[in-house]
Amino acid sequence: MKKTLLFILTVLFTTLSYSQDDLGTIIEKTKERLDSVNKESFSTKYFLNQGFLIGDLMTDFVEFKNDKEDNFILNGKGTFRRINKGLRKSFTGKNQKIPKIDFKEIKENYRGTDVVPVGIIQTRGEWLEGYEIDENINAQKEGHSLSKEYNRYDIFNASVLVKKVYTGNVNFKILSEAYSVKSENRIQSISIDVSDGKGFQPIASGDKVSATYTSKGEKSIAVKFKLKNKEFISYSVLKVVTIDEEQPTMIWNLGDNSTSKSASSEKRLG
């Protein structure tokens, strides 16, 4: 917790050092400063400062790099979407490598079905400390070449892309259009645990994993990225609303057309 707080405070003081300005001005000045950085020496093509200005989403990945222990992240509302967008903004190459995901279309396509789409992102990027940004900009102004190697961080995230399902028989689908793993040489395996008692099962783009739930409620969906010496687990939550097919609560017996016609005739004769 202390490391997380220290990291966020460091980011705030080194990149948002304009206390007299309003937030909009601060953001614009920060973007201008980051645009001035010479990115030619970046080996990953992902300048993470550009995509994650405040750095709140970076804390788990910084801790994962610096600690020998395994780590995990619990996805809050929109975390997968924010990381996808952040990585797209971070990319400094010519052709975008992180797919642009139409979350609205995915939600519409799978709403009310037994299929739960899952998105997975993994890549590596460079994050510069405040003094490194200053060094880089000053070297560029003075015409010096800069070949410094910056700290590289693994970015992991995986999440269900719908919140609810209305059946106990669920098929989790690893969406190819929401799957992007860019450091395959570093990732030994990716697996998923859907809280059905089977534990972690290996997955790849396009795979389906079936699960049968015998109770309603929230289910923890965990995706594990296994590296050589440690693991990173990304959690999200799926709510199982009902385990049976829903039946209408009231049934009206309106009869067939012949019955209606007969009744109408009797009424007229009476």
C-alpha positions as CSV (number, residue, x, y, z in Angstrom):
1,M,0.0,0.0,0.0
2,K,2.8,2.4,0.9
3,K,4.6,1.7,-2.4
4,T,1.4,2.3,-4.3
5,L,0.8,5.7,-2.6
6,L,4.4,6.7,-3.0
7,F,4.3,5.9,-6.8
8,I,1.1,7.9,-7.4
9,L,2.5,10.9,-5.4
10,T,5.7,10.8,-7.3
11,V,3.8,10.8,-10.6
12,L,1.7,13.8,-9.5
13,F,4.6,15.9,-8.4
14,T,6.9,15.1,-11.4
15,T,4.4,15.3,-14.2
16,L,1.7,17.6,-12.9
17,S,3.8,20.3,-11.3
18,Y,1.5,23.2,-12.2
19,S,-0.3,23.9,-9.0
20,Q,-1.6,27.3,-10.1
21,D,-3.4,26.0,-13.1
22,D,-6.8,24.2,-13.4
23,L,-7.0,20.5,-14.3
24,G,-7.6,21.1,-18.0
25,T,-4.5,23.3,-18.3
26,I,-2.4,20.8,-16.3
27,I,-3.4,18.0,-18.6
28,E,-2.6,20.0,-21.7
29,K,0.8,21.1,-20.4
30,T,1.6,17.5,-19.4
31,K,0.7,16.3,-22.9
32,E,2.9,18.9,-24.5
33,R,5.8,18.0,-22.3
34,L,5.4,14.3,-23.1
35,D,5.1,15.1,-26.8
36,S,8.6,16.7,-26.6
37,V,10.2,13.4,-25.5
38,N,12.5,11.8,-28.1
39,K,11.1,8.3,-28.4
40,E,13.7,6.9,-30.9
41,S,15.5,5.0,-28.2
42,F,12.3,3.2,-27.0
43,S,12.6,-0.5,-27.6
44,T,9.0,-1.4,-27.0
45,K,7.2,1.3,-29.0
46,Y,4.9,1.9,-26.0
47,F,5.5,5.2,-24.1
48,L,3.3,4.4,-21.1
49,N,3.4,8.0,-19.7
50,Q,1.3,9.1,-22.7
51,G,-1.4,6.6,-22.1
52,F,-1.5,6.7,-18.3
53,L,-1.0,10.4,-17.4
54,I,-1.6,10.1,-13.7
55,G,-0.2,6.7,-13.3
56,D,-2.9,5.1,-11.1
57,L,-3.2,2.1,-13.4
58,M,0.5,1.6,-13.4
59,T,1.0,0.9,-9.7
60,D,0.3,-2.9,-9.9
61,F,2.7,-3.3,-12.8
62,V,5.5,-1.4,-11.2
63,E,5.1,-3.5,-8.0
64,F,5.1,-6.7,-10.1
65,K,8.5,-5.7,-11.7
66,N,10.1,-4.6,-8.5
67,D,8.9,-7.5,-6.3
68,K,9.9,-11.1,-6.4
69,E,6.4,-12.2,-5.4
70,D,3.4,-12.9,-7.6
71,N,0.9,-10.1,-8.1
72,F,-2.8,-9.6,-9.1
73,I,-5.2,-6.9,-10.1
74,L,-8.9,-6.8,-9.4
75,N,-10.7,-5.1,-12.3
76,G,-13.1,-2.3,-11.3
77,K,-15.6,-0.7,-13.5
78,G,-14.1,-0.1,-16.9
79,T,-10.5,-1.1,-16.0
80,F,-10.1,-3.3,-19.1
81,R,-11.5,-0.5,-21.3
82,R,-9.1,2.1,-19.7
83,I,-6.0,-0.1,-20.2
84,N,-7.0,-0.9,-23.8
85,K,-7.4,2.9,-24.5
86,G,-4.2,3.8,-22.6
87,L,-2.1,1.3,-24.5
88,R,-3.4,2.6,-27.8
89,K,-2.5,6.1,-26.8
90,S,0.9,4.9,-25.6
91,F,1.9,3.4,-29.0
92,T,4.6,5.3,-30.8
93,G,4.9,3.2,-33.9
94,K,3.3,3.6,-37.3
95,N,0.8,0.7,-37.3
96,Q,-1.4,0.3,-34.2
97,K,-0.7,-3.1,-32.5
98,I,-3.4,-3.0,-29.8
99,P,-6.8,-3.6,-31.4
100,K,-9.6,-1.0,-31.1
101,I,-12.4,-2.8,-29.4
102,D,-16.1,-1.9,-30.0
103,F,-17.3,-2.6,-26.5
104,K,-20.9,-1.4,-27.3
105,E,-21.2,-3.9,-30.1
106,I,-19.8,-6.8,-28.0
107,K,-22.4,-6.0,-25.3
108,E,-25.2,-6.0,-27.8
109,N,-24.1,-9.2,-29.5
110,Y,-23.8,-11.2,-26.3
111,R,-26.4,-9.7,-24.0
112,G,-29.0,-12.3,-22.9
113,T,-27.0,-15.3,-24.3
114,D,-25.1,-18.1,-22.5
115,V,-21.8,-16.8,-24.0
116,V,-19.6,-14.6,-21.9
117,P,-16.9,-12.8,-24.0
118,V,-13.5,-12.4,-22.4
119,G,-10.9,-9.9,-23.4
120,I,-7.1,-10.3,-22.8
121,I,-4.3,-7.8,-23.2
122,Q,-0.6,-8.1,-22.5
123,T,2.4,-6.1,-23.7
124,R,5.5,-4.3,-22.5
125,G,6.1,-0.6,-22.4
126,E,8.5,2.0,-21.1
127,W,7.7,4.4,-18.2
128,L,9.9,7.4,-17.6
129,E,10.4,9.0,-14.2
130,G,10.2,12.8,-14.0
131,Y,13.9,13.4,-14.1
132,E,14.3,11.1,-17.1
133,I,11.7,13.1,-19.0
134,D,13.7,16.3,-18.2
135,E,17.0,14.6,-19.3
136,N,15.5,13.4,-22.5
137,I,14.0,16.8,-23.5
138,N,17.1,18.7,-22.5
139,A,19.4,16.4,-24.5
140,Q,17.1,16.8,-27.5
141,K,17.2,20.6,-27.2
142,E,21.0,20.6,-27.0
143,G,21.3,18.3,-30.0
144,H,22.7,15.3,-28.0
145,S,21.9,11.8,-29.0
146,L,20.2,9.8,-26.3
147,S,20.6,6.0,-26.2
148,K,19.5,5.4,-22.6
149,E,17.6,2.3,-21.7
150,Y,14.5,3.0,-19.7
151,N,12.6,0.8,-17.3
152,R,10.2,-1.6,-19.1
153,Y,7.1,-2.9,-17.5
154,D,4.8,-5.8,-18.3
155,I,1.1,-4.7,-18.7
156,F,-1.5,-7.4,-18.1
157,N,-5.3,-7.3,-18.1
158,A,-8.1,-9.7,-18.7
159,S,-11.8,-9.3,-18.0
160,V,-15.3,-10.6,-18.8
161,L,-16.9,-8.1,-21.1
162,V,-20.5,-8.5,-19.9
163,K,-21.5,-8.2,-16.3
164,K,-24.5,-10.6,-16.0
165,V,-25.7,-14.0,-17.4
166,Y,-29.1,-15.5,-17.0
167,T,-28.3,-19.2,-17.0
168,G,-26.1,-21.6,-15.0
169,N,-24.7,-23.2,-18.2
170,V,-22.1,-20.7,-19.4
171,N,-19.7,-20.7,-22.3
172,F,-16.7,-18.3,-21.9
173,K,-15.3,-17.2,-25.2
174,I,-11.8,-15.7,-25.6
175,L,-12.6,-13.1,-28.2
176,S,-10.0,-12.9,-31.0
177,E,-10.9,-9.3,-31.6
178,A,-10.2,-8.5,-27.9
179,Y,-7.1,-10.7,-27.6
180,S,-3.7,-9.1,-27.9
181,V,-0.6,-10.8,-26.4
182,K,2.6,-9.0,-27.6
183,S,5.3,-10.7,-25.5
184,E,4.8,-14.3,-26.3
185,N,8.4,-15.1,-25.6
186,R,8.0,-13.9,-22.0
187,I,4.6,-15.5,-21.4
188,Q,4.9,-19.3,-20.8
189,S,1.1,-19.8,-20.6
190,I,-2.2,-18.1,-20.1
191,S,-5.0,-19.9,-18.2
192,I,-8.5,-19.2,-16.8
193,D,-10.3,-20.2,-13.7
194,V,-14.1,-19.6,-13.9
195,S,-15.0,-20.7,-10.3
196,D,-16.6,-24.0,-11.3
197,G,-14.3,-26.2,-9.4
198,K,-12.1,-27.2,-12.3
199,G,-9.2,-24.8,-11.5
200,F,-7.1,-23.1,-14.1
201,Q,-7.5,-24.3,-17.7
202,P,-5.1,-23.2,-20.6
203,I,-6.6,-20.8,-23.1
204,A,-5.7,-19.1,-26.4
205,S,-7.4,-16.7,-28.8
206,G,-10.7,-18.0,-30.0
207,D,-11.0,-20.8,-27.3
208,K,-14.2,-21.6,-25.4
209,V,-14.4,-22.8,-21.8
210,S,-17.8,-24.2,-20.6
211,A,-18.9,-24.0,-17.0
212,T,-21.9,-25.2,-15.0
213,Y,-23.0,-23.3,-11.9
214,T,-25.3,-24.7,-9.3
215,S,-25.9,-21.5,-7.5
216,K,-26.6,-17.9,-8.3
217,G,-24.5,-14.9,-7.3
218,E,-21.1,-13.4,-8.2
219,K,-18.4,-15.6,-9.7
220,S,-14.7,-14.7,-9.6
221,I,-13.2,-15.1,-13.1
222,A,-9.4,-15.2,-12.9
223,V,-6.9,-15.2,-15.8
224,K,-3.3,-16.1,-15.0
225,F,-0.3,-15.0,-17.0
226,K,2.6,-17.3,-16.1
227,L,6.2,-16.0,-16.6
228,K,9.4,-17.8,-16.0
229,N,9.7,-17.0,-12.3
230,K,6.3,-15.6,-11.2
231,E,2.7,-15.1,-12.1
232,F,0.3,-12.3,-12.6
233,I,-3.5,-12.9,-12.1
234,S,-6.2,-10.6,-13.4
235,Y,-9.6,-10.9,-11.7
236,S,-13.1,-9.8,-12.9
237,V,-16.6,-10.6,-11.6
238,L,-19.6,-12.2,-13.4
239,K,-23.0,-12.2,-11.8
240,V,-25.1,-15.3,-12.4
241,V,-28.7,-14.0,-12.1
242,T,-30.5,-17.4,-12.4
243,I,-29.4,-21.0,-12.9
244,D,-32.6,-22.1,-14.6
245,E,-34.4,-20.9,-17.7
246,E,-36.8,-18.1,-16.7
247,Q,-40.5,-18.9,-17.0
248,P,-43.3,-16.4,-17.3
249,T,-44.9,-15.8,-13.9
250,M,-48.5,-15.6,-15.3
251,I,-50.1,-17.5,-18.2
252,W,-53.3,-16.3,-19.9
253,N,-55.4,-18.8,-21.7
254,L,-57.0,-16.7,-24.5
255,G,-58.3,-19.7,-26.4
256,D,-58.3,-20.1,-30.2
257,N,-60.0,-18.0,-32.9
258,S,-62.9,-20.5,-33.2
259,T,-63.7,-20.2,-29.5
260,S,-63.7,-16.4,-29.7
261,K,-66.0,-16.4,-32.8
262,S,-68.4,-18.8,-31.1
263,A,-68.6,-16.7,-28.0
264,S,-69.2,-13.6,-30.0
265,S,-72.0,-15.3,-31.9
266,E,-73.7,-16.5,-28.7
267,K,-73.6,-12.9,-27.4
268,R,-75.3,-11.5,-30.4
269,L,-78.0,-14.2,-30.4
270,G,-78.7,-13.6,-26.7
